[in-house]
């Protein structure tokens, strides 16, 4: 009788643990338990789909129009500049991803160099289109957004970041 009770308790424990474990996630390892993919907790990542160069350029142009008060003529020129540099970045990203020979450190160095060159070239083109006040506002907004982005990465526990006093 005692072994029978012990066996039933063990069986109940196994079943409850199995049911509990299955309810922990949506089955794909991403998102909330409801399967929406909108989880923000530890170990849960948002579904991330890289936007096309056109989508990224349009988004950047939209915030520049809104924040900088671009004229229609400026908008057209800025949109072309944003698209040109988004396409260059996309091509560089694909090239780096395909190059399996380089180490992470080499890729990071090359990525930083590429970003600096991109920024310098794009800034030179934007200075021709934007007024000095608009460019100054663009530059300060970009710097502010970069700081927020870096802080987000830091607080999400990105390896190697030393920006927190944890």
NORGI-V946528 format. One record per backbone hydrogen bond with DSSP energy under -0.5 kcal/mol. NH is the residue of the N-H (numbers start at 1). CO is the residue of the C=O. If there is no record, write none. Layout:
nh:NH co:CO
nh:NH co:CO
This chain:
nh:5 co:1
nh:6 co:2
nh:7 co:3
nh:8 co:4
nh:9 co:5
nh:10 co:6
nh:11 co:7
nh:12 co:8
nh:13 co:9
nh:14 co:10
nh:15 co:11
nh:16 co:12
nh:17 co:13
nh:18 co:14
nh:19 co:15
nh:20 co:16
nh:21 co:17
nh:22 co:18
nh:23 co:19
nh:24 co:21
nh:25 co:22
nh:31 co:45
nh:35 co:32
nh:44 co:41
nh:45 co:43
nh:47 co:37
nh:49 co:47
nh:50 co:48
nh:56 co:52
nh:57 co:53
nh:58 co:54
nh:59 co:55
nh:60 co:56
nh:61 co:57
nh:62 co:58
nh:63 co:59
nh:64 co:60
nh:65 co:61
nh:66 co:62
nh:67 co:63
nh:68 co:64
nh:69 co:65
nh:70 co:65
nh:75 co:71
nh:76 co:72
nh:77 co:73
nh:78 co:74
nh:79 co:75
nh:80 co:76
nh:81 co:77
nh:82 co:78
nh:83 co:79
nh:84 co:80
nh:85 co:81
nh:86 co:82
nh:87 co:83
nh:88 co:84
nh:89 co:85
nh:90 co:86
nh:91 co:87
nh:92 co:88
nh:93 co:89
nh:94 co:90
nh:95 co:91
nh:96 co:92
nh:97 co:93
nh:98 co:94
nh:99 co:95
nh:100 co:98
nh:102 co:99
nh:107 co:103
nh:108 co:104
nh:109 co:105
nh:110 co:106
nh:111 co:107
nh:112 co:108
nh:113 co:109
nh:114 co:110
nh:115 co:111
nh:116 co:112
nh:117 co:113
nh:118 co:114
nh:119 co:115
nh:120 co:116
nh:121 co:117
nh:122 co:118
nh:123 co:119
nh:124 co:120
nh:125 co:121
nh:126 co:122
nh:127 co:123
nh:128 co:124
nh:128 co:125
nh:129 co:125
nh:129 co:126
nh:130 co:126
nh:135 co:131
nh:136 co:132
nh:137 co:133
nh:138 co:134
nh:139 co:135
nh:140 co:136
nh:141 co:137
nh:142 co:138
nh:143 co:139
nh:144 co:140
nh:145 co:141
nh:146 co:142
nh:147 co:143
nh:148 co:144
nh:149 co:145
nh:150 co:146
nh:151 co:147
nh:152 co:148
nh:153 co:149
nh:154 co:150
nh:155 co:151
nh:156 co:152
nh:157 co:154
nh:158 co:153
nh:161 co:158
